[in-house]
């Protein structure tokens, strides 16, 4: 298993995801979304795995102004804005090859082999 965890340092769900894999002896590669971000290829892979960028948006983002701006953008601009502003992405994003989840999803992770 090749697990990548995209998260934020202060996100409790990201810490829980890291602990989940650590307790099972599964090595992970943790990437700080706010520091490093996601490449366009990684973003597209996750978007395809989770059923579209709509499922990646954090509706509880602390940056309410940015979230409001995002909601008024045209559909074609939203994806680019989400890629540019990692603050709007729900975390953790956990990838295993072409599989991916958004949020804390241990029920799905236990079925990955």
C-alpha positions in Angstrom: 0.0 0.0 0.0 1.3 3.5 -0.9 -0.7 5.9 1.3 -0.5 9.6 0.8 -2.2 11.9 3.3 -2.9 15.5 2.3 -3.8 17.5 5.3 -3.4 20.6 7.4 -1.2 20.7 10.6 -4.0 21.9 12.8 -6.7 19.5 11.4 -7.8 17.0 14.0 -9.1 14.6 11.3 -5.7 14.7 9.6 -4.0 13.7 12.8 -6.6 10.9 13.4 -5.9 9.6 9.9 -2.2 9.6 10.5 -2.7 7.7 13.8 -5.1 5.2 12.1 -2.4 4.1 9.6 0.4 4.3 12.1 -1.5 1.9 14.5 -1.8 -0.6 11.7 1.9 -0.4 10.8 1.1 1.1 7.4 3.7 3.7 6.1 2.3 7.0 5.0 3.6 10.0 3.2 2.1 13.2 4.7 1.9 16.4 2.7 0.9 19.7 4.2 -1.7 21.1 1.9 -1.2 24.7 3.1 2.6 24.5 2.7 3.1 22.3 -0.4 -0.4 22.1 -2.0 -1.4 19.6 -4.6 -0.2 19.2 -8.2 -2.7 19.5 -11.0 -2.3 15.8 -11.6 -2.9 14.8 -8.0 -5.9 17.1 -7.8 -7.4 15.6 -10.9 -6.8 12.0 -9.7 -8.5 12.7 -6.3 -11.3 14.6 -8.1 -12.0 11.6 -10.3 -11.8 9.2 -7.4 -14.2 11.1 -5.1 -16.8 12.0 -7.8 -15.9 15.6 -8.6 -14.4 18.7 -7.0 -17.7 19.5 -5.3 -17.0 16.6 -2.9 -13.6 18.2 -2.0 -15.0 21.6 -0.9 -14.9 22.2 2.9 -18.2 23.9 3.6 -17.0 24.6 7.2 -13.9 26.5 6.1 -12.8 29.2 8.5 -12.2 31.6 5.6 -15.8 32.6 5.2 -15.0 35.4 2.7 -13.1 33.0 0.4 -15.9 30.5 0.7 -18.5 33.1 -0.2 -16.4 34.2 -3.2 -16.0 30.6 -4.3 -19.8 30.1 -4.3 -20.3 32.9 -6.7 -17.7 31.8 -9.2 -18.7 30.3 -12.5 -18.4 26.5 -12.7 -15.3 26.6 -15.0 -13.4 28.9 -12.5 -14.3 27.0 -9.4 -12.0 24.1 -10.0 -9.0 26.4 -10.6 -9.8 28.4 -7.5 -10.0 25.3 -5.4 -6.6 24.1 -6.6 -5.1 27.6 -5.8 -6.7 27.9 -2.4 -6.0 24.8 -0.3 -7.8 26.4 2.6 -11.0 25.5 0.8 -10.2 21.8 0.5 -11.7 19.4 3.1 -9.0 17.3 4.8 -7.6 14.8 5.1 -7.4 13.6 1.6 -6.1 10.0 1.7 -4.8 8.4 -1.5 -3.9 4.9 -2.3 -2.9 4.7 -5.9 -6.1 5.6 -7.9 -8.3 5.3 -4.8 -8.9 8.4 -2.7 -11.1 9.6 0.1 -12.0 13.1 1.5 -12.4 13.4 5.3 -11.9 10.8 8.0 -13.1 7.5 6.4 -11.7 4.5 8.3 -14.5 2.2 7.0 -13.3 2.7 3.5 -9.6 2.5 4.3 -9.9 -0.9 6.0 -11.1 -2.4 2.7 -8.0 -1.1 0.8 -5.4 -3.8 0.3 
